């Protein structure tokens, strides 16, 4: 950025602070942090940031042929070929000096348009989608690629954007007293042209690196400027800056392969020697939000320092990035906009700290009506049975309707990651809204506020599918009969 101060005597002062174009964004929150300001020196230079993404075995990468584009009729075959070259490059570089028995294996499946509807995507550890540009709800950022982990499933989505983009420097002016200031801000844009093969090849290799667990490689401002100008080679494929001037080659370097081996060891992807740490700091106000509810996310920042900086990714049910938010010690509560109420469904919220290699995740369902489509779908999926003999166990079983996503809460509660009050409140809410139907039972003659240990144990077993829904609901019935949970009506 170039900032200039002008005063009445027309004297000027220049303060040079280069801001460079981002080329491949690892995760949503980094889009803002990198495009607004250079990577802070506090992160360390000539070093990798941390990404808590891991594959648990030799990964299968599925590359989907993009939809036909009349402006670029050959783009489908081009990006699939470039992906094949990128995967071969990663395998070759990782297996250098491995002898006749390579241990770093990566399987690539190219899925053509005609195969995509019936394809079994459960075999894909990493899925690559090719799009002309980002498809986020607000078109909020410009990038060549993005990597989106799903910590619930252990799978990773990559989006590669095949349209070219260029920098676009705009002058912004403002007044402070009698002094006028101006600065140049970069607002890059898509040109409508196809990205070059070099740009696409770098991006694909870069994003695959993220899906293996590599963070961005941080260099000093001066060195970054030299790289952009083509005066110096890229020390790592994980540099976060587009080499749009002068550089026409791209390399996965020894820094990249050494970092991968520091994560997994020398024996390939099947053993992880450097596991990221999950910290339980993310909470939603409630598991289901009605159409008019204000959606609240809470982050326990009590252990954050003033320098702690992480990010929240909000991912929709299609594993598409819906939002990204920077998180620091000062913003422990986040309220989401009405767009989530309008576009109802399940959303995954993920926290990532690229310095400590820590992460967390939670989820919520939004946009529900009072008689919500979600409830209706669940009730339609469970046949209604007319009650004939109120005392029979068979009738009890048919009355139990528990959505499977409630198991997350049960598991957290059983492992003391969720408090008693929050768990009871969640169950009470689901009963009141008709999402969970519990048979009424006679109230106990003696009541207690204490929850027996066996109920929490049952909740953990149920979350792990070791006991049935009916066995779990006996614990809920006990909470009802003891007055801890109160049924309306």
Protein Blocks (a to p, Z undefined) as FASTA:
>chain_A
ZZddddfkopacdddddddddfbdfbfklmmmmmmpccdfklogaiacddfbdcfbdcdd
ddddddddfklmmlmmmmmmmmmmmmmmmmmmmmgonljadfbdcddddddfklmmmpcf
klpmbdcdddfbdcbfklpaccfbdcdddfknopacddddfbdcddddddddddehjbcc
dddddddddehiacdfklmmmmmmmmmmmmnopacddddfklmmmmmnopaccfbfkbcb
dcfehpacdcddfklmmmmmmmnojnojkbcfbdcddddfbccfbfbdcfkbccdddddf
klpcfklccddddddfkopafbdcdddfklmbccddfklmmmgcddddddddfklopacd
ddddehiafbdfklmmmmmmpccdddfblmbmklmmmmpccdfklmmmmmmmmnopacfk
lmmmmmmmmmmnomaccddddddfbdcfbdcfklmmmmmmmmnopacfklmmmmmmmmmm
nomacceZZ
